[in-house]
């Protein structure tokens, strides 16, 4: 299933420009070619780097983790930082976005549908 990380700053710029609408936990992308797309969003972070000279013993750099996953890992998240045990990370706060249908069920996208979604997201701009 396609999952897309959307940085908080990007979502904020889309909202401010009126390119998307936010309805509870759904990010509604404006219709392109008559079709609107809903993305279920779940708070998440992208692990950008480990702070200090330690190696990444938690193997999370370059990965996205949801708030629930962070809690299960015993991590503390605040703004652009996550601390796990003795290790601190710089993260990009945002959302894990999952395309859903009108009933809220996760969409299974084939190649062409995935391409349309990517095009729709790219058309939103930064």
N, CA, C and O atoms as a MOPAC input file, in Angstrom:
PM7 MOZYME 1SCF
protein

 N      0.83700 1    -1.18300 1     0.00000 1
 C      0.00000 1     0.00000 1     0.00000 1
 C      0.88100 1     1.24600 1     0.00000 1
 O      1.88400 1     1.30300 1     0.71200 1
 N      0.50500 1     2.24100 1    -0.79900 1
 C      1.32000 1     3.45500 1    -0.84300 1
 C      1.16600 1     4.27400 1     0.43000 1
 O      0.06100 1     4.52200 1     0.91200 1
 N      2.28500 1     4.67200 1     0.94100 1
 C      2.32500 1     5.55100 1     2.10100 1
 C      3.28400 1     6.67700 1     1.75400 1
 O      4.36700 1     6.45100 1     1.21300 1
 N      2.86800 1     7.87900 1     2.07400 1
 C      3.60900 1     9.06100 1     1.65900 1
 C      3.90200 1     9.90400 1     2.89000 1
 O      3.00500 1    10.17600 1     3.68900 1
 N      5.15600 1    10.32000 1     3.04700 1
 C      5.47300 1    11.23000 1     4.13600 1
 C      5.27500 1    12.65800 1     3.64400 1
 O      5.81100 1    13.05100 1     2.60900 1
 N      4.49600 1    13.42800 1     4.40200 1
 C      4.26300 1    14.84500 1     4.09700 1
 C      4.77500 1    15.65300 1     5.28900 1
 O      4.24500 1    15.54200 1     6.39400 1
 N      5.79500 1    16.45700 1     5.06100 1
 C      6.35400 1    17.29300 1     6.12700 1
 C      5.30600 1    18.29700 1     6.60300 1
 O      4.49500 1    18.78300 1     5.81500 1
 N      5.33400 1    18.59700 1     7.88700 1
 C      4.39000 1    19.55100 1     8.46700 1
 C      4.46100 1    20.89800 1     7.76000 1
 O      3.42900 1    21.51600 1     7.50000 1
 N      5.67200 1    21.36000 1     7.44600 1
 C      5.82200 1    22.65800 1     6.77700 1
 C      5.16200 1    22.64700 1     5.39600 1
 O      4.58400 1    23.65100 1     4.98100 1
 N      5.24300 1    21.52800 1     4.68600 1
 C      4.62500 1    21.41800 1     3.37000 1
 C      3.10600 1    21.41100 1     3.49700 1
 O      2.41700 1    22.10300 1     2.74700 1
 N      2.58400 1    20.63400 1     4.43800 1
 C      1.13800 1    20.60400 1     4.66600 1
 C      0.63500 1    22.00000 1     5.03700 1
 O     -0.41600 1    22.43000 1     4.56200 1
 N      1.38300 1    22.70500 1     5.88300 1
 C      0.99800 1    24.06300 1     6.27800 1
 C      0.95400 1    25.00600 1     5.07400 1
 O      0.03800 1    25.82000 1     4.95800 1
 N      1.93500 1    24.90100 1     4.18100 1
 C      1.95500 1    25.78700 1     3.01300 1
 C      0.79600 1    25.45400 1     2.07200 1
 O      0.19100 1    26.36400 1     1.50600 1
 N      0.47600 1    24.17300 1     1.89400 1
 C     -0.67100 1    23.79100 1     1.06700 1
 C     -1.96700 1    24.34200 1     1.65000 1
 O     -2.81100 1    24.86400 1     0.92100 1
 N     -2.12300 1    24.22500 1     2.97200 1
 C     -3.33000 1    24.72300 1     3.63500 1
 C     -3.44300 1    26.23900 1     3.50100 1
 O     -4.51100 1    26.76200 1     3.18500 1
 N     -2.34400 1    26.93500 1     3.74000 1
 C     -2.34400 1    28.39600 1     3.66600 1
 C     -2.68700 1    28.88700 1     2.26500 1
 O     -3.33400 1    29.92200 1     2.10500 1
 N     -2.25400 1    28.14500 1     1.25600 1
 C     -2.50600 1    28.53100 1    -0.13200 1
 C     -3.87300 1    28.05600 1    -0.62400 1
 O     -4.26300 1    28.36000 1    -1.75100 1
 N     -4.60000 1    27.31500 1     0.21000 1
 C     -5.91300 1    26.81500 1    -0.17900 1
 C     -5.87000 1    25.66800 1    -1.16600 1
 O     -6.86600 1    25.39000 1    -1.83400 1
 N     -4.73600 1    25.00000 1    -1.27000 1
 C     -4.59200 1    23.88100 1    -2.21700 1
 C     -5.15600 1    22.57200 1    -1.69300 1
 O     -5.46300 1    21.66100 1    -2.46200 1
 N     -5.29000 1    22.48800 1    -0.37000 1
 C     -5.86200 1    21.30500 1     0.26700 1
 C     -6.80100 1    21.77600 1     1.37300 1
 O     -6.77900 1    22.93400 1     1.79000 1
 N     -7.61600 1    20.85100 1     1.82500 1
 C     -8.48700 1    21.12000 1     2.97500 1
 C     -8.19900 1    20.04300 1     4.01600 1
 O     -7.86700 1    18.90500 1     3.68400 1
 N     -8.33400 1    20.42600 1     5.26500 1
 C     -8.11000 1    19.49000 1     6.36300 1
 C     -9.44000 1    19.25900 1     7.06600 1
 O    -10.07800 1    20.19800 1     7.54000 1
 N     -9.84400 1    18.00400 1     7.12600 1
 C    -11.07200 1    17.62700 1     7.81000 1
 C    -10.74700 1    16.48100 1     8.75300 1
 O    -10.62700 1    15.32900 1     8.33700 1
 N    -10.60600 1    16.81900 1    10.03500 1
 C    -10.16700 1    15.87900 1    11.07400 1
 C     -8.86200 1    15.22000 1    10.65300 1
 O     -7.83300 1    15.89400 1    10.60000 1
 N     -8.86900 1    13.93700 1    10.35500 1
 C     -7.62900 1    13.25000 1     9.98800 1
 C     -7.54700 1    12.96700 1     8.48900 1
 O     -6.84200 1    12.05300 1     8.06200 1
 N     -8.27100 1    13.75700 1     7.69200 1
 C     -8.20900 1    13.62500 1     6.23700 1
 C     -7.67200 1    14.90000 1     5.61900 1
 O     -8.13100 1    16.00200 1     5.92200 1
 N     -6.69900 1    14.73000 1     4.75400 1
 C     -6.18100 1    15.82800 1     3.95700 1
 C     -6.81000 1    15.65900 1     2.58200 1
 O     -6.55100 1    14.67000 1     1.89500 1
 N     -7.63200 1    16.61400 1     2.17900 1
 C     -8.35700 1    16.52200 1     0.91100 1
 C     -7.63000 1    17.32700 1    -0.15300 1
 O     -7.54400 1    18.55300 1    -0.07500 1
 N     -7.10800 1    16.62000 1    -1.15100 1
 C     -6.42200 1    17.26800 1    -2.25800 1
 C     -7.45500 1    17.76600 1    -3.24700 1
 O     -8.44700 1    17.08600 1    -3.51100 1
 N     -7.22900 1    18.94200 1    -3.78900 1
 C     -8.15000 1    19.53000 1    -4.75200 1
 C     -8.30700 1    18.61500 1    -5.95800 1
 O     -7.36900 1    17.92100 1    -6.35000 1
 N     -9.49700 1    18.61800 1    -6.54000 1
 C     -9.73300 1    17.74900 1    -7.70400 1
 C     -8.84500 1    18.11000 1    -8.88300 1
 O     -8.66500 1    19.28100 1    -9.21900 1
 N     -8.30100 1    17.08000 1    -9.49700 1
 C     -7.55400 1    17.24300 1   -10.73900 1
 C     -8.25000 1    16.34700 1   -11.75200 1
 O     -8.33000 1    15.13400 1   -11.55700 1
 N     -8.75100 1    16.92900 1   -12.82500 1
 C     -9.48600 1    16.13800 1   -13.80300 1
 C    -10.79800 1    15.62500 1   -13.23400 1
 O    -11.30100 1    14.58500 1   -13.66000 1
 N    -11.35400 1    16.35700 1   -12.26900 1
 C    -12.64300 1    15.97500 1   -11.71200 1
 C    -12.58200 1    15.01100 1   -10.54800 1
 O    -13.62300 1    14.67200 1    -9.98500 1
 N    -11.39800 1    14.55700 1   -10.16700 1
 C    -11.28600 1    13.57600 1    -9.09500 1
 C    -10.50900 1    14.15100 1    -7.92000 1
 O     -9.34000 1    14.51400 1    -8.05000 1
 N    -11.17100 1    14.22800 1    -6.77600 1
 C    -10.49500 1    14.65300 1    -5.55100 1
 C     -9.86100 1    13.42000 1    -4.91300 1
 O    -10.30100 1    12.29400 1    -5.14600 1
 N     -8.84900 1    13.63800 1    -4.12300 1
 C     -8.18100 1    12.54600 1    -3.42800 1
 C     -8.13700 1    12.84600 1    -1.94600 1
 O     -7.79900 1    13.95400 1    -1.53200 1
 N     -8.48300 1    11.84900 1    -1.15300 1
 C     -8.39800 1    11.97000 1     0.29700 1
 C     -7.20300 1    11.17800 1     0.79300 1
 O     -6.97200 1    10.04200 1     0.37800 1
 N     -6.44600 1    11.80000 1     1.69100 1
 C     -5.31700 1    11.12800 1     2.32000 1
 C     -5.57800 1    11.08700 1     3.82100 1
 O     -5.75600 1    12.12600 1     4.45700 1
 N     -5.60100 1     9.88200 1     4.38100 1
 C     -5.67900 1     9.73500 1     5.83100 1
 C     -4.30700 1    10.09100 1     6.36500 1
 O     -3.30300 1     9.54100 1     5.91200 1
 N     -4.24900 1    11.01500 1     7.33600 1
 C     -2.94300 1    11.41800 1     7.84700 1
 C     -2.78400 1    10.99100 1     9.30200 1
 O     -3.70600 1    11.08600 1    10.11200 1
 N     -1.59400 1    10.52500 1     9.59400 1
 C     -1.23200 1    10.04100 1    10.91600 1
 C      0.06300 1    10.75900 1    11.30900 1
 O      1.03900 1    10.70000 1    10.56000 1
 N      0.09600 1    11.43400 1    12.46200 1
 C      1.32200 1    12.13600 1    12.85000 1
 C      2.54100 1    11.20100 1    12.80900 1
 O      2.49100 1    10.06100 1    13.27000 1
 N      3.62400 1    11.72200 1    12.24600 1
 C      4.83600 1    10.92000 1    12.07800 1
 C      6.04800 1    11.83500 1    11.99000 1
 O      5.91500 1    13.05600 1    11.90200 1
 N      7.21500 1    11.23700 1    12.01500 1
 C      8.46000 1    11.97700 1    11.83000 1
 C      9.35600 1    11.22500 1    10.85900 1
 O      9.32200 1     9.99800 1    10.77200 1
 N     10.15800 1    11.99400 1    10.13200 1
 C     11.20600 1    11.43000 1     9.28200 1
 C     12.52400 1    11.63700 1    10.02000 1
 O     12.86600 1    12.76300 1    10.38000 1
 N     13.25700 1    10.56400 1    10.24400 1
 C     14.53600 1    10.65200 1    10.95000 1
 C     15.60900 1    11.11400 1     9.96900 1
 O     16.01800 1    10.37900 1     9.07100 1
 N     16.05300 1    12.35900 1    10.17100 1
 C     17.02400 1    12.98900 1     9.28100 1
 C     18.46300 1    12.57600 1     9.60700 1
 O     19.23400 1    12.21700 1     8.71600 1
 N     18.81100 1    12.63300 1    10.89600 1
 C     20.18100 1    12.27900 1    11.28700 1
 C     20.23700 1    12.02400 1    12.79200 1
 O     19.34900 1    12.41800 1    13.54900 1
 N     21.31400 1    11.35000 1    13.19500 1
 C     21.57400 1    11.16600 1    14.62400 1
 C     22.46600 1    12.31800 1    15.06300 1
 O     23.37300 1    12.72000 1    14.33400 1
 N     22.21300 1    12.84100 1    16.23700 1
 C     23.00900 1    13.95500 1    16.74700 1
 C     24.21700 1    13.40000 1    17.50100 1
 O     24.09900 1    12.42800 1    18.24700 1
 N     25.34600 1    14.00700 1    17.30500 1
 C     26.57700 1    13.51200 1    17.91700 1
 C     27.29600 1    12.58800 1    16.95600 1
 O     26.95000 1    12.50400 1    15.77800 1
 N     28.28600 1    11.90700 1    17.46200 1
 C     29.10300 1    11.05800 1    16.58500 1
 C     28.75700 1     9.57200 1    16.70100 1
 O     29.45100 1     8.72700 1    16.13700 1
 N     27.69900 1     9.25900 1    17.42200 1
 C     27.34400 1     7.85400 1    17.60400 1
 C     26.83300 1     7.24300 1    16.30700 1
 O     26.35900 1     7.94200 1    15.41100 1
 N     26.94000 1     5.93700 1    16.23300 1
 C     26.31800 1     5.25000 1    15.10400 1
 C     24.83900 1     5.08400 1    15.42400 1
 O     24.43500 1     5.17800 1    16.58300 1
 N     24.05100 1     4.84200 1    14.42300 1
 C     22.60000 1     4.72000 1    14.57000 1
 C     22.23700 1     3.30800 1    15.02800 1
 O     21.83700 1     2.46500 1    14.22500 1
 N     22.38400 1     3.06700 1    16.32100 1
 C     22.12100 1     1.72300 1    16.85300 1
 C     20.64700 1     1.34400 1    16.74400 1
 O     20.31300 1     0.15900 1    16.76600 1
 N     19.76200 1     2.33400 1    16.62800 1
 C     18.33300 1     2.05600 1    16.50000 1
 C     17.89600 1     1.86000 1    15.04600 1
 O     16.74600 1     1.50700 1    14.78300 1
 N     18.80700 1     2.08600 1    14.11400 1
 C     18.56500 1     1.89800 1    12.68400 1
 C     17.29200 1     2.62500 1    12.21500 1
 O     16.41800 1     2.02200 1    11.59200 1
 N     17.20400 1     3.92300 1    12.52300 1
 C     16.02200 1     4.68800 1    12.14100 1
 C     16.31300 1     5.84400 1    11.19000 1
 O     15.38200 1     6.39600 1    10.60400 1
 N     17.57000 1     6.22500 1    11.02100 1
 C     17.89900 1     7.34200 1    10.13200 1
 C     17.44200 1     6.99200 1     8.71400 1
 O     17.73800 1     5.91600 1     8.19300 1
 N     16.71200 1     7.93300 1     8.10800 1
 C     16.17500 1     7.71600 1     6.76900 1
 C     14.81800 1     7.03600 1     6.77300 1
 O     14.27100 1     6.74200 1     5.71000 1
 N     14.27000 1     6.78500 1     7.94900 1
 C     12.98300 1     6.09800 1     8.06000 1
 C     11.90800 1     7.03800 1     8.61300 1
 O     12.20400 1     8.07300 1     9.21100 1
 N     10.66400 1     6.64500 1     8.39500 1
 C      9.51500 1     7.36800 1     8.93800 1
 C      8.88800 1     6.50300 1    10.01900 1
 O      8.68700 1     5.30200 1     9.83600 1
 N      8.58400 1     7.12700 1    11.13900 1
 C      7.92300 1     6.42500 1    12.25100 1
 C      6.72500 1     7.25500 1    12.69600 1
 O      6.81300 1     8.47700 1    12.81700 1
 N      5.60500 1     6.58000 1    12.93900 1
 C      4.40900 1     7.26600 1    13.42300 1
 C      4.54400 1     7.53200 1    14.91500 1
 O      5.42100 1     6.98700 1    15.58600 1
 N      3.65800 1     8.37700 1    15.41600 1
 C      3.65300 1     8.67700 1    16.85100 1
 C      3.44600 1     7.40700 1    17.66500 1
 O      4.05100 1     7.25000 1    18.72600 1
 N      2.60000 1     6.50000 1    17.18600 1
 C      2.37300 1     5.24100 1    17.89200 1
 C      3.63500 1     4.38600 1    17.92200 1
 O      3.96200 1     3.78500 1    18.94500 1
 N      4.33600 1     4.33500 1    16.80100 1
 C      5.58100 1     3.55900 1    16.75100 1
 C      6.62700 1     4.15700 1    17.68900 1
 O      7.35300 1     3.42400 1    18.36000 1
 N      6.70200 1     5.48800 1    17.73600 1
 C      7.64400 1     6.13900 1    18.65400 1
 C      7.32500 1     5.76800 1    20.09600 1
 O      8.23100 1     5.48200 1    20.87900 1
 N      6.05300 1     5.77200 1    20.44800 1
 C      5.65500 1     5.41600 1    21.81600 1
 C      6.03600 1     3.96900 1    22.12200 1
 O      6.51900 1     3.67200 1    23.21500 1
 N      5.82200 1     3.07500 1    21.16600 1
 C      6.18200 1     1.66800 1    21.36400 1
 C      7.68900 1     1.48300 1    21.51700 1
 O      8.14400 1     0.55400 1    22.18400 1
 N      8.45400 1     2.36900 1    20.89900 1
 C      9.91300 1     2.29200 1    20.98200 1
 C     10.44700 1     2.97600 1    22.23900 1
 O     11.64700 1     2.92400 1    22.50900 1
 N      9.57300 1     3.61200 1    23.00300 1
 C     10.00000 1     4.33000 1    24.19900 1
 C     10.68500 1     5.64300 1    23.88700 1
 O     11.48700 1     6.13100 1    24.68300 1
 N     10.37600 1     6.22300 1    22.73000 1
 C     11.01500 1     7.46400 1    22.28800 1
 C     10.24100 1     8.67400 1    22.77800 1
 O      9.01900 1     8.63100 1    22.92600 1
 N     10.97200 1     9.75500 1    23.02900 1
 C     10.37300 1    11.03600 1    23.38400 1
 C     10.54400 1    11.97800 1    22.20600 1
 O     11.66000 1    12.20300 1    21.73600 1
 N      9.42900 1    12.53000 1    21.72900 1
 C      9.45200 1    13.42000 1    20.57000 1
 C      9.04200 1    14.81600 1    21.00300 1
 O      8.02900 1    14.99500 1    21.67900 1
 N      9.83600 1    15.80300 1    20.60800 1
 C      9.50200 1    17.20100 1    20.81800 1
 C      9.99600 1    18.00500 1    19.62300 1
 O     11.19800 1    18.07300 1    19.36700 1
 N      9.06400 1    18.61200 1    18.89400 1
 C      9.34300 1    19.41700 1    17.71800 1
 C     10.24300 1    18.67100 1    16.73800 1
 O      9.80000 1    17.69500 1    16.13300 1
 N     11.49900 1    19.10000 1    16.56200 1
 C     12.36800 1    18.45600 1    15.56500 1
 C     13.40800 1    17.54100 1    16.20700 1
 O     14.47300 1    17.29800 1    15.64000 1
 N     13.08200 1    17.03800 1    17.39700 1
 C     14.00500 1    16.13000 1    18.09700 1
 C     13.26900 1    14.89200 1    18.60000 1
 O     12.10900 1    14.94900 1    19.00600 1
 N     13.97900 1    13.78600 1    18.55800 1
 C     13.50700 1    12.54200 1    19.17200 1
 C     14.66400 1    11.97900 1    19.97900 1
 O     15.80000 1    11.91800 1    19.50800 1
 N     14.35900 1    11.56900 1    21.20200 1
 C     15.36100 1    10.93100 1    22.05700 1
 C     14.90400 1     9.50800 1    22.31800 1
 O     13.77700 1     9.26700 1    22.75200 1
 N     15.80000 1     8.57400 1    22.04600 1
 C     15.56100 1     7.15600 1    22.33700 1
 C     16.72300 1     6.67200 1    23.18200 1
 O     17.84500 1     6.52800 1    22.69800 1
 N     16.44100 1     6.42400 1    24.44000 1
 C     17.50200 1     6.00000 1    25.34800 1
 C     18.56500 1     7.07100 1    25.44000 1
 O     18.27700 1     8.21400 1    25.79400 1
 N     19.80300 1     6.69900 1    25.11800 1
 C     20.92800 1     7.63200 1    25.18600 1
 C     21.20200 1     8.34700 1    23.86500 1
 O     22.21400 1     9.03400 1    23.73400 1
 N     20.31400 1     8.19200 1    22.89200 1
 C     20.56500 1     8.72000 1    21.55400 1
 C     19.54400 1     9.78300 1    21.18000 1
 O     18.34600 1     9.63100 1    21.42100 1
 N     20.04500 1    10.87100 1    20.58100 1
 C     19.18900 1    11.96400 1    20.12900 1
 C     19.24300 1    12.05100 1    18.60700 1
 O     20.28700 1    11.84200 1    17.99000 1
 N     18.10000 1    12.36100 1    18.02500 1
 C     17.97200 1    12.43900 1    16.57200 1
 C     17.32800 1    13.76400 1    16.17800 1
 O     16.50500 1    14.31600 1    16.90900 1
 N     17.71800 1    14.25600 1    15.01500 1
 C     17.02300 1    15.37500 1    14.39900 1
 C     16.00900 1    14.78100 1    13.44100 1
 O     16.34600 1    13.93400 1    12.61400 1
 N     14.75800 1    15.22900 1    13.55600 1
 C     13.68000 1    14.68200 1    12.74400 1
 C     12.92600 1    15.80500 1    12.04200 1
 O     13.01200 1    16.97100 1    12.42500 1
 N     12.19500 1    15.42800 1    11.01800 1
 C     11.29400 1    16.34000 1    10.32400 1
 C      9.87900 1    15.92300 1    10.71600 1
 O      9.43900 1    14.83400 1    10.34700 1
 N      9.15200 1    16.77200 1    11.46100 1
 C      7.79000 1    16.41500 1    11.83800 1
 C      6.84500 1    16.49900 1    10.63800 1
 O      7.02400 1    17.32500 1     9.74300 1
 N      5.85500 1    15.64200 1    10.64000 1
 C      4.88300 1    15.64600 1     9.55300 1
 C      3.84100 1    14.57600 1     9.73900 1
 O      3.39700 1    14.29000 1    10.85100 1
 N      3.46000 1    13.99100 1     8.62300 1
 C      2.38400 1    12.99700 1     8.61900 1
 C      2.71400 1    11.85200 1     7.67900 1
 O      3.36700 1    12.03700 1     6.65200 1
 N      2.25600 1    10.68300 1     8.04300 1
 C      2.24700 1     9.55600 1     7.13100 1
 C      0.87800 1     9.59600 1     6.47100 1
 O     -0.13800 1     9.45600 1     7.15200 1
 N      0.83400 1     9.78500 1     5.16600 1
 C     -0.41600 1     9.95000 1     4.43100 1
 C     -0.71900 1     8.68700 1     3.63500 1
 O      0.14500 1     8.14400 1     2.94600 1
 N     -1.96800 1     8.23100 1     3.74600 1
 C     -2.40100 1     7.00500 1     3.07500 1
 C     -3.63400 1     7.33100 1     2.24800 1
 O     -4.62600 1     7.81400 1     2.79600 1
 N     -3.59900 1     7.07700 1     0.93900 1
 C     -4.77900 1     7.33600 1     0.10800 1
 C     -5.93500 1     6.43100 1     0.53600 1
 O     -5.76000 1     5.22800 1     0.72800 1
 N     -7.12700 1     7.03600 1     0.68200 1
 C     -8.31400 1     6.27900 1     1.08500 1
 C     -9.47100 1     6.61600 1     0.15300 1
 O     -9.48600 1     7.66400 1    -0.49200 1
 N    -10.44400 1     5.70000 1     0.09500 1
 C    -11.63700 1     5.94100 1    -0.70900 1
 C    -12.66300 1     6.72800 1     0.09900 1
 O    -12.38700 1     7.12800 1     1.23000 1
 N    -13.84600 1     6.95300 1    -0.47500 1
 C    -14.88300 1     7.75700 1     0.16800 1
 C    -15.35300 1     7.16200 1     1.49200 1
 O    -15.84900 1     7.88200 1     2.35800 1
 N    -15.19500 1     5.84300 1     1.65000 1
 C    -15.60300 1     5.18000 1     2.89500 1
 C    -14.47100 1     5.09900 1     3.91200 1
 O    -14.65900 1     4.58300 1     5.01400 1
 N    -13.29200 1     5.60900 1     3.54200 1
 C    -12.15100 1     5.59900 1     4.44900 1
 C    -11.28800 1     4.35800 1     4.36400 1
 O    -10.35400 1     4.20200 1     5.15100 1
 N    -11.58300 1     3.46700 1     3.41900 1
 C    -10.78000 1     2.25700 1     3.24800 1
 C     -9.52800 1     2.58400 1     2.43700 1
 O     -9.57200 1     3.36200 1     1.48300 1
 N     -8.42500 1     1.98200 1     2.83000 1
 C     -7.15600 1     2.21700 1     2.14000 1
 C     -7.25400 1     1.77400 1     0.69000 1
 O     -7.73400 1     0.68000 1     0.39300 1
 N     -6.79400 1     2.63800 1    -0.21000 1
 C     -6.82800 1     2.33400 1    -1.64000 1
 C     -5.64800 1     1.46300 1    -2.04600 1
 O     -4.53100 1     1.63600 1    -1.55900 1
 N     -5.91100 1     0.54900 1    -2.92500 1
 C     -4.84200 1    -0.22800 1    -3.55600 1
 C     -4.62600 1     0.39300 1    -4.92400 1
 O     -5.49700 1     0.33300 1    -5.79200 1
 N     -3.45800 1     0.98800 1    -5.10800 1
 C     -3.18000 1     1.70700 1    -6.34100 1
 C     -2.29500 1     0.89000 1    -7.26100 1
 O     -1.26800 1     0.35600 1    -6.84200 1
 N     -2.70600 1     0.79600 1    -8.54100 1
 C     -1.84400 1     0.18600 1    -9.54100 1
 C     -0.88900 1     1.25900 1   -10.06000 1
 O     -0.93300 1     2.39800 1    -9.59600 1
 N     -0.04400 1     0.91600 1   -11.00000 1
 C      0.94500 1     1.85600 1   -11.52100 1
 C      0.35700 1     3.15900 1   -12.03700 1
 O      0.80300 1     4.23100 1   -11.62800 1
 N     -0.64000 1     3.09800 1   -12.93100 1
 C     -1.21900 1     4.34800 1   -13.44000 1
 C     -1.88800 1     5.19000 1   -12.34900 1
 O     -1.77000 1     6.41500 1   -12.36200 1
 N     -2.58600 1     4.55200 1   -11.40800 1
 C     -3.23800 1     5.29200 1   -10.32100 1
 C     -2.19500 1     5.94800 1    -9.42600 1
 O     -2.37800 1     7.08000 1    -8.97900 1
 N     -1.10200 1     5.23400 1    -9.16400 1
 C     -0.01400 1     5.80400 1    -8.36900 1
 C      0.57500 1     7.01400 1    -9.09200 1
 O      0.84900 1     8.03900 1    -8.46700 1
 N      0.76800 1     6.89900 1   -10.40200 1
 C      1.29100 1     8.01400 1   -11.20100 1
 C      0.38400 1     9.23100 1   -11.14500 1
 O      0.87200 1    10.35700 1   -11.04800 1
 N     -0.94700 1     9.02300 1   -11.20300 1
 C     -1.88700 1    10.14400 1   -11.10700 1
 C     -1.79400 1    10.81200 1    -9.73800 1
 O     -1.82500 1    12.03800 1    -9.63900 1
 N     -1.68000 1    10.00000 1    -8.67500 1
 C     -1.56700 1    10.55900 1    -7.32900 1
 C     -0.28600 1    11.37900 1    -7.18600 1
 O     -0.31100 1    12.48200 1    -6.63900 1
 N      0.81400 1    10.85000 1    -7.66800 1
 C      2.08100 1    11.58000 1    -7.60900 1
 C      1.96000 1    12.89400 1    -8.38100 1
 O      2.42100 1    13.93400 1    -7.91000 1
 N      1.34300 1    12.85100 1    -9.56600 1
 C      1.14600 1    14.06400 1   -10.34800 1
 C      0.27600 1    15.07500 1    -9.62800 1
 O      0.53100 1    16.27800 1    -9.68100 1
 N     -0.76200 1    14.57700 1    -8.94800 1
 C     -1.64800 1    15.46000 1    -8.20800 1
 C     -0.89300 1    16.13200 1    -7.05600 1
 O     -1.06100 1    17.32700 1    -6.81100 1
 N     -0.06500 1    15.36200 1    -6.35400 1
 C      0.72100 1    15.91500 1    -5.24500 1
 C      1.73700 1    16.92500 1    -5.77400 1
 O      1.90800 1    17.99800 1    -5.19600 1
 N      2.41000 1    16.58200 1    -6.87100 1
 C      3.39100 1    17.50200 1    -7.44100 1
 C      2.75200 1    18.80200 1    -7.90400 1
 O      3.37700 1    19.86100 1    -7.84500 1
 N      1.50000 1    18.72500 1    -8.36800 1
 C      0.81800 1    19.93100 1    -8.85500 1
 C      0.48500 1    20.90000 1    -7.71300 1
 O      0.20500 1    22.07300 1    -7.95900 1
 N      0.51600 1    20.41400 1    -6.46600 1
 C      0.24500 1    21.28100 1    -5.32300 1
 C      1.38100 1    22.27500 1    -5.08700 1
 O      1.17200 1    23.34000 1    -4.50600 1
 N      2.57400 1    21.92400 1    -5.53800 1
 C      3.73600 1    22.79000 1    -5.35800 1
 C      4.23400 1    22.75200 1    -3.91900 1
 O      3.68200 1    22.06300 1    -3.06100 1
 N      5.28100 1    23.50600 1    -3.68900 1
 C      5.88300 1    23.52500 1    -2.34400 1
 C      5.54400 1    24.79100 1    -1.60800 1
 O      5.96700 1    24.97400 1    -0.46700 1

